[in-house]
Amino acid sequence: MREIVLDTETTGVEPLKGDRIVEIGCVELVNHCPTGRNYHVYINPERNMPDGAFRVHGLSEAFLSDKPVFAGIAAEFAAFIADARLVIHNAAFDVGFINMEFGRLGLPSIVPALVVDTLAMARRKHPGASNSLDALCARYGIDNSRRTKHGALLDSEILAEVYIELIGGKQTSLGLGIAAAGSAGVGLAVTIERPVRQRQLAPRLTPEERAAHEAFVAKLKGPLWRGYLGLPEEV
């Protein structure tokens, strides 16, 4: 299962009134494990940077002036997230901006069924508590000391750790490869390799304990397990 943990930074909060994306950060997960494959880009929003937005992410008009416009990165970004489930904190915000940018270029919108909102997940799991990214880091013991300002790639990396905790921790990935293989087709044989012990362990039962056990079993009348093992009912 391929998932993309995604975050954006913008010029404001209202895409319908002209606010634009200025940064995109993505972290790829496969079976809930980071692959090391990321996507990160700064974007020239083709407009001014309001002071309020600058205080949040620190991306100035001067810094963004020589960066590509969204139309210049749209194809590679769309290819990176294609067919993946998108994991986003407060997904309505980021998806609204991305769909607005895609719409300007005639590209298809993100399918809502492919979006996982970690804010909604956190609110269900921790009702009544603060569920900001910083609060979730504190709750799960995730180091976010580098997060002095909002940054799309850093926030995606942190959110990937939070997401794994929200779905039950790193143990959730155990066995996923086997489960996926088993569901791929009817009659598919799955081979599980078990390690072979190089040196057998010494027996823990003494001869006296073994003899006592055998004497006890001999008193039982037709134990069920003998039938399961294909043994006669009585010795």
N, C-alpha and C positions, 0 to 999 in steps of 0.2 A: 504494500500500500504506500503510495507516494503522497506526501503532504508538503505544502509550502507554508511556513510560518512567515507572515507578511506584516510590514508596517510602513506607513508613509508619514512624511512631514509636509506641511502645506503653508500657504500664505494666510490662512484663516480657517473658518469653520463653515463657510457658506458657498459651496460650489455653484449654486444657482445664481449667486450674485458676483461671480467672477473670481473667486478664490481658486488657486491652482496648486497642483502637486509640485514640490521642490526636491523631494528625496524619496526613493523607494529602497527598502531593504528586505531581502528574502533569504530564508534558510530552508534548505531541503531536508526533509526527513523521509526515510524509507522504513516501514514497520516501526515507526516512532523513534528511530535512531538517526542522529545527524550524519549525513554522508560527507560533509566537508564541502559540498557544492553550494555556493551562495550566489545571490545576484544583488548588486548594489549600484546605484546610479544617482548622481545629483542632476537636477533638471532646471533649466532656465524657465521661469514661469511666465516670461514675457509681460511682466507687470511689476509694480513696486512691491517692496516688502514692508508691511505694516510693523510698527514698533512692537506690538503685542506678540506677533508671531516670531519676530526676531529674538525676543527675550526667551521664548520657549526653546527654540532649536539653534539659535546663533548663526543662521545662514543668511548672510547679507546679500543685497543686490549686487554689490561688487564681486563677491565670491561666485555667485551664480551666473554672472554676465557672460562668461565664456563656456558655460556648460550646454549640452544639447537640449533642444526643446523636446517636449513630449513626443511630437510626431517623429522625431529622429530615433527614439528608443522604443516606440510602441510595439514594433514587430518582434524585437528580441525579448521584450518583457512578456508579451502575450505567449510567445513560444516557451518561455521558461515556466510559466504557471499552467500551461495547457494540460488538461486532463488530470490535474492534481486537486486534492482537497485543500482549501485555503483556511489556515488557522489564523484568526485575527482577533485582537482585543478591541472590543467595541466596534464590531465589524461593519455596522451600518455606516459609520463615518468614513472608513477607508474605501469600502465598496462604492459608496456614493460618489466619492471623488474619482475613483478609477473608471467607473461607468460613465461619468460625465466626460472624462478625457477620451475614452474609447468612442463615445457617441459622436464627438466632434470629428473623428476620423472615419466614421462609418464602420467601426469594428463591433463585433458582438459583445453584449454585456456579460458580466460574470453571472453564472447560474447560481441562484440562491441556495439550491440544494447542495452545492459543493463548498459551502462556507460554514465553518465552525466558529462560533463566537465564544471566545474564552471568558469574556465578561459575563455573559449569560450563564455559562457553566459555573463560574465562581459564585455567582449570586444564588444559584440553586444549591451549591454545596456548602456555602457559608452565608446563609440568609442573615441580614441585619448587620453584617460586618463590612468594613471597607474592603473593596475588591479592586482597587487601583493596582497597577503593575507593581509599584513600590510596596504596597501593603501585602500583596501576594508573595513577593520576594521575602519580606520579613517573616511571613507565616511559614514558609517552606524552607527557610534558611538558605536562600539563594543569594549569592554575593552580587549586589548591584552597585558597589561603591564607585564603579567607573561611570555611572549614569548621572553626571553632573548637569547635563542638558539632554533633552530628547534627541535621539539620533536613530534613524530608521533601522540600520543594520544592527547596531548594538541592542536596540529594543527587541528586534526579532530574535536575536540570540538568547536574550534573557527570557522572552516569552516562550521560546521552545522549551526551556527548562521548566517554566511554570506549567506549561501545557502537559508535560509528562507527569508532573505531580498531580494535576487535576484529574487525570485519567487513571491514577492509581500508582504512580511511581514507575521506576525503570523496569520492575519485574513484569510489567504488562507486555513487554516485547518477547518474553520467553515463550518459545514454541510457536511463534507466529509463522515462521517459515514452514514448519510441518503442517500447521493448520491450512495455510494457503495452498500448499501442494496437494493436500488431501481433498480440497474442495475444487480443484481445477478440472476434474473430470471423473466420471463414473468409472470405477474399476482401476483407478490409478494406484499403483503400488508405491508405498512410501517405505523406504529402508532407513531404519534408525541404527546407526553404528554405536555399539556399546563398547566401552573400553574393556580390554582383557587384563585381568590382574596378573602381573608378571610372577608374583610369588604368593602362593596360597596362604591364607591366614591359619595359624595354629588353632585347633579346636578348643572351644572354651568350656565344653562339658567334660567332666571327669568320667571315667568308666563307671563309677558308682552311680553318678547322676543319670547317665544314659540307661543303665540297667533298671534303676528305679522308675524311669519314665516308661520303658518298655513293659514293665510289670503292670503299671497303671493302665496303659493302653490295652493290654491283654484282657483286662476286666470289663472293657466296654463291649456292649452288645450291638453289633452291626453299625459302627460309626459311618456317617454319611460320606465322609471324605474318601473312604476306601472305594466307594462306587465311582466317585469323580476321577480317582486315579486309575480306575480299571483293575483294582485289586479285588480278590475274593473278599466276601463280607467278614469271614473269620479266618484267622491264621491257624 
